[in-house]
Amino acid sequence: MSEESDGTDGERIVFAMLIGVTFGAALGTTVLQDITQGIVGGVVVGTLAALVFPERTDRLFETVTDKLEE
């Protein structure tokens, strides 16, 4: 693997973790009544999603990056 590929993989995983934290915090606050469990669950689910579905995560990452650059 090249260094550029490693950076992209790392960015994708961190991006998925941040998305997971956001949804996990909302879920933890509303459903679980414990934000900590929601955040931990969101990080785990986000990381697994980035590893299992790399194409979808890459597409979402590119879409968000493009929107932020506008």
Number of C-alpha atoms within 10 A of each C-alpha: 5 6 8 9 10 11 11 12 16 13 14 23 23 16 20 27 25 17 17 24 24 17 18 26 24 18 19 21 16 12 11 14 13 14 18 15 16 24 23 17 20 25 24 16 18 25 21 16 17 21 15 11 11 16 12 12 19 19 12 15 17 13 11 12 11 10 9 8 6 5
